[in-house]
Amino acid sequence: MKRYACLLLLALLAGPALAEDAYPNRHISMVVPFPPGGIADLTGRPTAFAMEKALKQRIIIENRAGAGGAIGMAYVANAKPDGYTIMMALSSISILPEAEKLFERKPPYQMNQFAPIALISADPTVLVVRADSPWKNVKDLVEDAKRRPGKISFSSSGIYGTLHMAMEMFAQSAGVQLWHVPYTGGGPAMNALVGGHVDALASGPAAVIGQIKGGKLRALATWGDKRLAALPDVPTFKELGYNVEFYIWSGLFAPAGTPAPVIAALRDAAKKAVADPEFKAVMAKIETPIYYLDAPEFQKFWDKDAAMLAAAVKRVGKVEEKK
């Protein structure tokens, strides 16, 4: 009888411990380090919904915007590595620490503070000009830029932002000097182009395809490794002889040090999410191509992309925000 009582007591004590070890046993926060409505948010919400089905737990989107994404990214970098705080980040995750180094400031986080889970999407940027511009193709634009250094302007979502870096990489490859006009976000940058305040823009496809089809903008090239299905007549820069490739990608991360079994569960959920029909339909609706890579392949992709962006940041050098 005493032996039975001891076994029962051990089972009761072990029960809570086993329950605590089961992952996940409560809701998960997916931090989006940008405001609602941006590509990270638009990708994060359907990803979270699809992952919920696999994990059988709620995933709540938490927008922690500010400082170009640095606030939310730093929050996740320093979060408890238990799998209950994850993040949907953009390629700018690699830019911010490099930009801070130029000013000899302490970066808000280091890239080794994150553990990749999966790459979800990768949008090659598109070079657009107004439909009434004199440039019918990239050759026209480059020849004009060589004749008039620093006179052709382009807008961006901010200094050292992804749209800025894409244009700098192109300008470097083409051997031209362009005039950068930074704005507070992708929306204002687009309005500046359409409104005639600047001459060109690098943008994610989803933001410009409607304007292209509506006859307001002309696409000259894309930064992808192959032509976009939505813009089959638009060549890539690589086709045109420029060795540049750039993506505004969205990827899932957890804080470094998250236990391997938890990372494995998140990887499995992400893999199931990108195969979910509802997820595919939502991504097709916002014209954002799914580009899934599991953690090991994503790490290789990220390392290569980060090296390209670091070189671009050094090429740009110190750029002070104009007050």
C-alpha positions as CSV (number, residue, x, y, z in Angstrom):
1,M,0.0,0.0,0.0
2,K,2.8,2.4,0.9
3,R,4.6,1.5,-2.4
4,Y,1.4,2.3,-4.3
5,A,1.0,5.6,-2.5
6,C,4.6,6.6,-3.3
7,L,4.1,5.8,-7.0
8,L,0.9,7.8,-7.1
9,L,2.7,10.8,-5.4
10,L,5.5,10.6,-8.0
11,A,3.1,10.5,-10.8
12,L,1.2,13.5,-9.5
13,L,4.5,15.4,-9.1
14,A,5.7,14.4,-12.6
15,G,2.4,15.5,-14.3
16,P,3.0,19.3,-14.1
17,A,6.6,18.9,-15.2
18,L,5.6,16.9,-18.2
19,A,2.9,19.4,-19.1
20,E,5.4,22.2,-18.8
21,D,7.8,20.4,-21.1
22,A,5.2,19.9,-23.8
23,Y,5.6,22.6,-26.4
24,P,3.6,24.7,-27.0
25,N,1.3,24.7,-24.0
26,R,0.2,28.4,-24.3
27,H,-0.1,31.1,-26.9
28,I,3.0,32.3,-28.9
29,S,3.8,35.9,-29.8
30,M,5.0,36.6,-33.3
31,V,6.7,40.0,-33.2
32,V,6.5,42.1,-36.4
33,P,9.1,44.9,-36.0
34,F,7.1,47.2,-38.3
35,P,3.7,48.9,-38.4
36,P,0.6,47.0,-39.6
37,G,0.2,46.9,-43.4
38,G,3.8,46.4,-44.4
39,I,5.2,43.3,-46.1
40,A,6.3,41.7,-42.8
41,D,2.9,42.2,-41.3
42,L,1.0,41.1,-44.5
43,T,3.2,37.9,-44.6
44,G,3.3,37.4,-40.8
45,R,-0.5,37.2,-40.3
46,P,-1.3,34.4,-42.7
47,T,1.8,32.6,-41.6
48,A,0.8,32.7,-38.0
49,F,-2.8,31.6,-38.8
50,A,-1.5,28.6,-40.8
51,M,1.1,27.7,-38.1
52,E,-1.6,27.7,-35.5
53,K,-3.2,24.7,-37.2
54,A,0.0,22.6,-36.9
55,L,0.9,23.7,-33.4
56,K,-2.6,23.8,-32.1
57,Q,-1.9,27.0,-30.2
58,R,-2.8,30.6,-30.8
59,I,-0.1,32.8,-32.4
60,I,-0.7,36.5,-31.7
61,I,0.8,39.1,-33.9
62,E,2.6,41.8,-31.9
63,N,3.6,44.9,-33.9
64,R,6.7,46.5,-32.2
65,A,7.6,49.2,-34.7
66,G,10.2,52.0,-34.5
67,A,13.8,52.9,-35.5
68,G,13.5,51.1,-38.8
69,G,12.6,47.8,-37.1
70,A,15.5,48.0,-34.6
71,I,13.1,48.2,-31.6
72,G,11.2,45.1,-32.3
73,M,14.3,43.2,-33.4
74,A,16.2,44.1,-30.2
75,Y,13.2,43.0,-28.2
76,V,13.2,39.6,-29.7
77,A,17.0,39.3,-29.5
78,N,16.8,39.7,-25.8
79,A,13.6,37.7,-25.2
80,K,13.5,34.5,-23.3
81,P,14.6,31.7,-25.6
82,D,11.7,29.4,-24.9
83,G,9.8,29.4,-28.2
84,Y,7.0,31.6,-27.1
85,T,8.5,34.7,-28.7
86,I,9.3,34.5,-32.4
87,M,9.7,37.1,-35.1
88,M,8.8,37.8,-38.7
89,A,11.7,40.0,-40.0
90,L,12.7,41.5,-43.3
91,S,16.1,41.6,-44.9
92,S,16.8,44.9,-43.1
93,I,17.7,42.7,-40.1
94,S,21.2,42.5,-41.7
95,I,21.5,46.2,-42.5
96,L,21.0,47.9,-39.2
97,P,24.0,46.5,-37.3
98,E,26.3,47.4,-40.2
99,A,24.9,50.9,-40.4
100,E,25.5,51.5,-36.7
101,K,29.2,50.3,-37.1
102,L,29.8,53.2,-39.5
103,F,29.0,55.7,-36.8
104,E,30.9,53.7,-34.1
105,R,27.7,53.1,-32.2
106,K,26.7,50.0,-30.4
107,P,24.2,48.0,-32.5
108,P,20.8,47.4,-30.9
109,Y,21.4,43.7,-31.5
110,Q,23.8,41.3,-33.2
111,M,22.7,38.8,-35.9
112,N,24.0,35.9,-33.9
113,Q,21.3,36.6,-31.3
114,F,18.8,35.1,-33.7
115,A,18.1,31.5,-34.7
116,P,16.6,31.1,-38.2
117,I,13.4,29.0,-38.5
118,A,12.4,29.4,-42.1
119,L,12.4,31.7,-45.0
120,I,8.8,32.4,-46.1
121,S,9.0,34.8,-49.0
122,A,11.5,36.6,-51.1
123,D,10.3,39.4,-53.3
124,P,12.9,40.6,-55.8
125,T,12.7,44.4,-56.0
126,V,11.5,46.1,-59.2
127,L,13.0,49.3,-60.8
128,V,10.2,51.6,-61.8
129,V,10.0,55.0,-63.4
130,R,6.9,57.0,-64.5
131,A,5.3,55.9,-67.7
132,D,5.9,59.3,-69.2
133,S,9.7,59.3,-68.4
134,P,12.2,59.4,-71.3
135,W,13.8,56.0,-70.2
136,K,12.4,53.0,-72.0
137,N,14.9,50.6,-70.6
138,V,17.9,50.3,-68.2
139,K,20.3,51.2,-70.9
140,D,18.6,54.6,-71.5
141,L,18.7,55.3,-67.7
142,V,22.3,54.4,-67.3
143,E,23.5,56.4,-70.3
144,D,21.6,59.4,-69.1
145,A,23.0,59.0,-65.5
146,K,26.5,58.9,-66.9
147,R,25.9,62.1,-68.8
148,R,24.3,63.8,-65.8
149,P,26.0,62.4,-62.6
150,G,23.8,62.9,-59.5
151,K,20.9,64.5,-61.4
152,I,18.6,61.5,-61.7
153,S,16.8,61.1,-58.3
154,F,15.2,58.1,-56.6
155,S,13.1,57.8,-53.5
156,S,13.3,55.2,-50.8
157,S,11.7,54.1,-47.5
158,G,14.7,55.6,-45.6
159,I,18.4,55.9,-45.3
160,Y,20.0,52.4,-45.2
161,G,16.6,50.9,-45.8
162,T,16.1,47.9,-48.2
163,L,14.9,50.1,-51.0
164,H,17.9,52.4,-50.6
165,M,20.3,49.5,-50.6
166,A,18.8,48.0,-53.8
167,M,19.4,51.2,-55.7
168,E,22.9,51.7,-54.4
169,M,23.9,48.1,-55.4
170,F,22.6,48.8,-58.9
171,A,24.3,52.2,-59.1
172,Q,27.6,50.7,-58.0
173,S,27.3,47.9,-60.6
174,A,26.4,50.4,-63.4
175,G,29.1,52.8,-62.4
176,V,26.7,55.7,-62.0
177,Q,25.8,58.3,-59.3
178,L,22.2,58.8,-58.5
179,W,20.5,61.3,-56.1
180,H,18.9,59.6,-53.1
181,V,15.8,61.2,-51.6
182,P,14.7,59.3,-48.4
183,Y,11.1,59.2,-47.2
184,T,9.5,57.8,-44.0
185,G,8.2,54.6,-45.7
186,G,7.4,52.7,-48.9
187,G,4.1,54.5,-49.3
188,P,5.4,58.0,-49.3
189,A,8.3,56.9,-51.5
190,M,5.8,55.6,-54.1
191,N,3.7,58.8,-53.9
192,A,6.9,60.9,-54.5
193,L,7.5,59.0,-57.8
194,V,3.9,59.0,-59.0
195,G,3.7,62.7,-58.0
196,G,6.7,63.7,-60.1
197,H,9.0,64.6,-57.1
198,V,11.6,61.9,-58.0
199,D,12.5,60.0,-61.1
200,A,12.8,56.3,-60.0
201,L,12.1,53.8,-57.3
202,A,13.1,50.3,-56.2
203,S,10.0,48.6,-54.8
204,G,8.6,45.3,-53.9
205,P,6.3,44.0,-56.7
206,A,3.1,44.0,-54.7
207,A,3.3,47.8,-54.3
208,V,3.9,48.6,-58.0
209,I,2.2,46.0,-60.2
210,G,-1.2,47.7,-60.0
211,Q,0.4,51.0,-61.1
212,I,2.3,49.3,-63.9
213,K,-0.8,47.6,-65.2
214,G,-2.7,50.9,-64.8
215,G,-0.3,52.6,-67.1
216,K,1.2,55.0,-64.5
217,L,4.6,53.3,-64.1
218,R,7.0,51.5,-66.3
219,A,9.1,48.6,-65.0
220,L,12.7,48.6,-66.3
221,A,14.2,45.6,-64.5
222,T,14.0,43.3,-61.5
223,W,16.7,42.3,-59.0
224,G,15.7,38.6,-59.0
225,D,17.5,35.6,-60.3
226,K,14.7,35.0,-62.8
227,R,11.8,37.0,-64.3
228,L,8.7,37.6,-62.2
229,A,5.7,35.6,-63.2
230,A,3.6,38.8,-62.8
231,L,6.0,40.8,-65.1
232,P,7.2,38.2,-67.6
233,D,8.4,40.9,-70.1
234,V,10.6,42.7,-67.6
235,P,14.3,41.5,-67.7
236,T,16.4,40.9,-64.6
237,F,19.5,43.0,-64.0
238,K,21.6,39.8,-64.4
239,E,20.2,39.3,-67.9
240,L,21.3,42.8,-68.7
241,G,24.8,42.2,-67.5
242,Y,24.6,43.7,-64.0
243,N,25.8,41.5,-61.2
244,V,23.2,42.5,-58.7
245,E,20.5,40.4,-56.9
246,F,18.3,41.8,-54.1
247,Y,15.2,40.5,-52.3
248,I,12.9,42.0,-49.7
249,W,12.5,38.7,-48.0
250,S,10.5,37.7,-45.0
251,G,11.8,35.2,-42.6
252,L,10.9,33.6,-39.2
253,F,13.4,33.8,-36.3
254,A,13.6,32.8,-32.7
255,P,16.0,34.1,-30.1
256,A,19.3,32.2,-30.1
257,G,19.5,29.5,-27.5
258,T,16.0,28.3,-28.1
259,P,16.0,24.5,-27.4
260,A,16.5,22.3,-30.4
261,P,13.2,20.4,-29.9
262,V,11.3,23.7,-29.9
263,I,13.1,24.9,-33.0
264,A,12.2,21.6,-34.7
265,A,8.5,22.1,-33.8
266,L,8.5,25.6,-35.2
267,R,10.3,24.5,-38.4
268,D,7.8,21.7,-38.9
269,A,4.9,24.2,-38.4
270,A,6.4,26.6,-40.9
271,K,6.8,23.9,-43.4
272,K,3.2,22.9,-43.1
273,A,2.1,26.5,-43.2
274,V,3.6,27.3,-46.6
275,A,1.8,24.2,-48.0
276,D,-1.5,25.3,-46.6
277,P,-4.1,26.1,-49.4
278,E,-5.5,29.1,-47.4
279,F,-2.0,30.5,-46.9
280,K,-1.2,30.1,-50.6
281,A,-4.4,31.9,-51.6
282,V,-3.6,34.8,-49.3
283,M,-0.1,35.2,-50.6
284,A,-1.3,35.0,-54.2
285,K,-3.8,37.7,-53.5
286,I,-1.1,40.1,-52.3
287,E,1.1,39.0,-55.2
288,T,3.9,37.9,-52.9
289,P,5.6,34.8,-54.1
290,I,6.3,32.0,-51.5
291,Y,10.0,31.2,-51.3
292,Y,10.3,28.6,-48.6
293,L,13.7,27.5,-47.2
294,D,14.1,25.4,-44.1
295,A,16.5,26.5,-41.3
296,P,19.8,25.1,-42.7
297,E,19.2,26.4,-46.2
298,F,17.8,29.7,-44.9
299,Q,21.0,30.2,-42.8
300,K,23.1,29.9,-46.0
301,F,20.8,32.2,-47.9
302,W,20.9,34.8,-45.0
303,D,24.7,34.6,-44.7
304,K,25.1,35.3,-48.5
305,D,22.5,38.1,-48.4
306,A,24.0,39.7,-45.3
307,A,27.4,39.8,-46.9
308,M,26.0,41.6,-50.0
309,L,24.2,44.1,-47.8
310,A,27.2,44.7,-45.6
311,A,29.2,45.6,-48.8
312,A,26.3,47.9,-49.9
313,V,26.3,49.7,-46.5
314,K,30.0,50.3,-46.7
315,R,29.6,51.6,-50.3
316,V,27.0,54.1,-49.1
317,G,29.1,55.2,-46.2
318,K,28.0,57.6,-43.5
319,V,24.7,59.2,-44.4
320,E,23.2,61.6,-41.8
321,E,19.5,62.1,-41.7
322,K,18.5,65.6,-42.8
323,K,16.5,67.5,-40.2
